[in-house]
Each structure stands twice: as structure tokens, then as C-alpha cells.
């Protein structure tokens, strides 16, 4: 991979991590940190997730993954729900 692409990818991953964590903070999802989660997962899964996201710490990786699930946008579901409810011949004015 070229240096510019690697740097761009790292910056993009960092931006995504920060965006998810800031949204989780604004939503009040990070107010209290009193719950501990344990579980067994494949070391290769953790390694690949860290490689793809650029996240180093297990705690940050778990918070990011949970934040992604908690903040999922549900666009596809909303689009399906809207099917047949939108005027098929809208008056656009041009």
C-alpha cells in the first residue's frame, strides 16, 4: 500500500472512531462506566478488527463496536417502511 493511502486510511479510521464516540457521548451512552463485559472471542477477530480500525486498546475496540450497534442508523429499515407511502407522481415544480 502506498504511504499516502495508508495515512489516509488511518486518518479516516480515526475520524470514524471519534465520530462514533462523540455521537455516543452526545446520546448519553457513555455517562456511566460501571459495567464490565467478559467473553471469549477469537484472537484473530480482535486482531483484524484492530488492524482495520486502527484501535489499539481492547476497551476502546469494545466501546467502538457497541457504539456502532447502538447508534446504527436504520436507514434501510426506514426506507422499507416508507415503501408505498410516498406519492409515486410528486409535483416537483420544474
N, C-alpha and C positions, 0 to 999 in steps of 0.2 A: 504494500500500500504506500502511496506517495505521502510524503511528510505533510503536505497541505491538507490532504484528505483525512489523515489521521488526526490532525489538530482540529479540523472542522468537526469531525465526528465526536471527539472528546468534548468540544465546546457545546455541541448540540445535546449530548447526553447530560452534561452538567446543567444546561438550561432546562431540560426536561425534568431532571431531578428537582431543581429549585422551584420550578413552576408547580409541580405536583405537591411538594411540601408546603409551599406558600398557600396554595388553594386549600390544603388540608388544615393549615393553621387558621386561615380566614373562616373556614367552616366550623371551627371549634373542635376539630377531631384530634388535636394534639395538646389540649389543655392539661390533661392529667396523664401522667405516665406511671401507672401503678400496677399494670397487668404484665405478667411475664408469660411468654409463649415458649413452649418447648416442643420439639418434634424431630423426627428423623427424616432427613431428605438426602438425596443423592449428592455426594460431593461434586460430581460433575455438573449437576444442575446449578448448584451455588456458584461454582467456578465460571460457568458460561454466563449466568446472569450478571455476575460481577464484571466479566470481560465486556459484555455488551453494553452495560450501563456505565461502567467506569467507577462504580461504587466499590469502596474498599471494605467498609465495616459491615458485619452481618446485621447489626441493629439497624443501620441505615437502609440496607437492602430490604429487610423485612418491612420497615416503615414505608418505604417507597412502593413496594409491591402491594401492601394493604391500602395505601393511599390511592393507587391506581384503581383498585377494585371499588373502593368506597366512593370515589369521585367519577366513576365511569359515566360517560355522557348519555347513554341510552338513545342515541340518535336513530339507530336502525329500528329500534322498538317504537319510537315515536312516529317514524315515517310509516311503518306498517299500520299503526293505529289510525293514522290520518287518511289511509287509503279509502277512496270513495267518499270522503267528506269534503273534498275541495272541488270547487266548481270546475268542470272539465273545459269550460269555454269562458275563461275570465276576460273581462274588458280591461285591456291594458292601456288604452288611450293613445296608441300610435299605430 
